[in-house]
Amino acid sequence: MPSDIARIQKQQTKSGATIYVVKWRTPDGADRTKGGFSTRKAANAYATKVEAGKLRGVEFDPRQAASPSAKRQRHGSRAGTT
């Protein structure tokens, strides 16, 4: 289950169908939302991706599907080591 980094909200559409929306905040404080998940399990999987990116220091941008919007920081080159 996701922690307080991302949260899942259950909503009803006008037709009465249930959908789930994932909400989270970026490091700069902006709110992000990705919705339209038909199951809580699918929303939870997406929330887990968002949280994993934040823990790695990579901002997750839903407009770019599964691609992170920021490049990973490199921790130095290991070239030349044995």
Contacts in CASP RR format, 6 or more apart in sequence:
PFRMAT RR
TARGET T0000
AUTHOR 0000-0000-0000
METHOD contacts of the structure
MODEL  1
MPSDIARIQKQQTKSGATIYVVKWRTPDGADRTKGGFSTRKAANAYATKV
EAGKLRGVEFDPRQAASPSAKRQRHGSRAGTT
1 44 0 8 1.000
2 8 0 8 1.000
2 44 0 8 1.000
2 47 0 8 1.000
2 48 0 8 1.000
2 50 0 8 1.000
2 51 0 8 1.000
3 51 0 8 1.000
5 24 0 8 1.000
5 50 0 8 1.000
5 51 0 8 1.000
5 54 0 8 1.000
6 22 0 8 1.000
6 23 0 8 1.000
6 24 0 8 1.000
6 47 0 8 1.000
6 48 0 8 1.000
6 50 0 8 1.000
6 51 0 8 1.000
7 22 0 8 1.000
7 23 0 8 1.000
7 24 0 8 1.000
7 47 0 8 1.000
8 20 0 8 1.000
8 21 0 8 1.000
8 22 0 8 1.000
8 23 0 8 1.000
8 40 0 8 1.000
8 43 0 8 1.000
8 44 0 8 1.000
8 47 0 8 1.000
9 20 0 8 1.000
9 21 0 8 1.000
9 22 0 8 1.000
9 23 0 8 1.000
10 18 0 8 1.000
10 19 0 8 1.000
10 20 0 8 1.000
10 40 0 8 1.000
11 18 0 8 1.000
11 19 0 8 1.000
11 20 0 8 1.000
11 21 0 8 1.000
12 18 0 8 1.000
12 19 0 8 1.000
13 19 0 8 1.000
17 38 0 8 1.000
18 38 0 8 1.000
19 35 0 8 1.000
19 36 0 8 1.000
19 37 0 8 1.000
19 38 0 8 1.000
20 35 0 8 1.000
20 36 0 8 1.000
20 37 0 8 1.000
20 38 0 8 1.000
20 39 0 8 1.000
20 40 0 8 1.000
20 42 0 8 1.000
20 43 0 8 1.000
21 33 0 8 1.000
21 34 0 8 1.000
21 35 0 8 1.000
21 36 0 8 1.000
21 37 0 8 1.000
21 43 0 8 1.000
22 33 0 8 1.000
22 34 0 8 1.000
22 35 0 8 1.000
22 37 0 8 1.000
22 43 0 8 1.000
22 46 0 8 1.000
22 47 0 8 1.000
22 50 0 8 1.000
23 31 0 8 1.000
23 32 0 8 1.000
23 33 0 8 1.000
24 31 0 8 1.000
24 32 0 8 1.000
24 47 0 8 1.000
24 50 0 8 1.000
24 51 0 8 1.000
24 54 0 8 1.000
24 60 0 8 1.000
25 31 0 8 1.000
25 32 0 8 1.000
26 32 0 8 1.000
26 59 0 8 1.000
27 54 0 8 1.000
27 59 0 8 1.000
32 50 0 8 1.000
32 60 0 8 1.000
32 61 0 8 1.000
32 62 0 8 1.000
33 62 0 8 1.000
34 46 0 8 1.000
34 62 0 8 1.000
35 43 0 8 1.000
37 43 0 8 1.000
37 46 0 8 1.000
49 60 0 8 1.000
49 66 0 8 1.000
50 60 0 8 1.000
53 59 0 8 1.000
53 60 0 8 1.000
53 68 0 8 1.000
54 60 0 8 1.000
56 72 0 8 1.000
57 70 0 8 1.000
57 72 0 8 1.000
57 73 0 8 1.000
58 68 0 8 1.000
58 69 0 8 1.000
58 70 0 8 1.000
58 71 0 8 1.000
58 72 0 8 1.000
59 68 0 8 1.000
59 69 0 8 1.000
59 70 0 8 1.000
60 68 0 8 1.000
60 69 0 8 1.000
61 67 0 8 1.000
61 68 0 8 1.000
61 69 0 8 1.000
END
